[in-house]
Each structure stands twice: as C-alpha cells, then as structure tokens.
Amino acid sequence: MAGGDPIVPEWSGKIVGDDGHDRIAACLALDFQNAPGWCKQALSQIDNVISGREKGWDIAMNAYMLKVRADESEILPVYEETGEPGVIVKTADLRGALMAWSERIAQSRD
C-alpha cells in the first residue's frame, strides 16, 4: 500500500453492488477503521452470539449501529438524519468480512 492510500474492504464472497455487503464495507471502513484490537473484540462478541452464549449484541459506533443476532444482523446509521435505512445482513457474512478486514489491516501495519 503506497503513501497512505485507503484500504478498500474486500472479502471472499463479497458481492459488489449488494446493499448489505456495501453497508458492511462502509461499517468496516468508518467504524472499525485500522484498529485490529477493536476487530478482535467485535469478533469475540459476534462469536458469542453465533454460538448461543449470548442472545444478541448491540453497539453504536462512529457511523453505524450493529444489532447482531445469530442468523441475521442489522446495520443502521447512528444518526437518523442521514436518511439511510437499516440494512439486514447475514451474520456469517458480517463475521467473514470482519475477519478478512482484521487480517488485512494487521498485514498493512507490518
């Protein structure tokens, strides 16, 4: 990566133009940013929900709010004034994207 170029969120199975995948990518770039520790913490919480140890996990971040449930999760704007609707995504897609993002930003720091 040259001269501070932004990292574009990519992951296996990403569908370009899919509203849910586009929202996941925005959430990664705007909320998880270049913070591997935060990604690790979020992955742990998501795993707790997927495994059934927790019923759900809700968190408001910089731009988006996550409402994680075992099968589906909702990504909503923190500020209603944006006019963006909430988007439902498969929790497995969110987890896979976050895992790939975490690995990618860790590599970019090396």
C-alpha positions in Angstrom: 0.0 0.0 0.0 1.6 3.3 -1.1 1.6 6.6 0.6 -1.4 6.3 2.9 -3.9 5.0 0.2 -7.1 3.9 1.9 -7.7 0.2 2.3 -10.8 -1.0 0.5 -12.8 -3.6 2.3 -12.7 -6.9 0.4 -13.5 -10.4 1.4 -14.3 -13.8 -0.1 -17.9 -13.9 -1.1 -18.3 -10.1 -1.3 -21.0 -9.2 -3.8 -20.3 -5.8 -5.5 -23.5 -3.7 -5.6 -25.3 -5.7 -2.9 -26.8 -3.3 -0.4 -25.9 -5.5 2.6 -22.3 -6.0 1.5 -21.9 -2.3 0.7 -23.1 -1.4 4.2 -20.7 -4.0 5.7 -17.8 -2.4 3.8 -18.8 1.1 4.9 -19.0 -0.1 8.5 -15.6 -1.7 8.3 -14.0 1.5 6.8 -15.8 4.0 9.0 -16.2 2.2 12.3 -13.6 -0.5 12.6 -11.0 1.5 10.7 -7.4 0.5 11.3 -7.9 -1.0 14.8 -7.1 -4.7 14.9 -7.9 -4.8 18.7 -11.4 -3.5 18.2 -11.9 -6.0 15.3 -10.8 -8.8 17.7 -13.2 -7.7 20.4 -16.1 -7.4 18.0 -15.4 -10.9 16.5 -15.4 -12.3 20.0 -18.8 -10.7 20.7 -20.2 -11.9 17.3 -18.9 -15.5 18.0 -20.7 -15.4 21.4 -24.0 -14.6 19.6 -23.5 -17.2 16.8 -22.6 -19.9 19.4 -25.7 -19.1 21.5 -23.7 -17.9 24.6 -25.4 -14.5 24.1 -28.8 -13.8 22.6 -27.5 -10.6 20.8 -25.1 -7.8 20.8 -25.9 -4.2 20.1 -23.4 -1.5 19.8 -23.4 2.1 18.5 -20.1 3.2 16.8 -19.0 6.3 14.9 -21.3 6.0 11.9 -23.3 2.8 12.3 -25.0 0.8 14.9 -24.9 -3.0 14.9 -27.6 -5.3 16.1 -26.1 -8.7 15.9 -28.3 -11.8 16.2 -27.4 -15.5 15.5 -28.6 -15.6 11.9 -29.1 -12.0 10.8 -27.8 -8.7 11.9 -29.0 -5.1 11.3 -26.6 -2.3 10.4 -28.3 1.1 11.0 -26.9 4.7 10.8 -26.2 6.1 14.2 -27.7 9.4 13.1 -31.3 9.2 11.7 -30.7 12.5 9.9 -28.6 10.7 7.3 -31.9 9.2 5.9 -30.2 5.9 5.4 -32.4 2.9 6.1 -31.2 0.0 8.2 -29.9 -3.0 6.3 -30.2 -6.6 7.3 -27.2 -8.9 6.5 -26.4 -12.5 7.3 -24.4 -12.6 10.5 -22.0 -15.1 8.9 -21.3 -12.5 6.1 -20.6 -9.8 8.7 -18.3 -12.1 10.6 -16.4 -13.2 7.5 -16.0 -9.6 6.3 -14.8 -8.5 9.7 -12.3 -11.4 9.9 -10.9 -10.6 6.5 -10.7 -6.9 7.4 -8.9 -7.6 10.6 -6.3 -9.8 8.8 -5.9 -7.2 6.1 -5.3 -4.2 8.4 -2.9 -6.3 10.5 -0.9 -7.0 7.3 -0.9 -3.3 6.4 0.7 -2.5 9.7 3.7 -4.8 9.1 
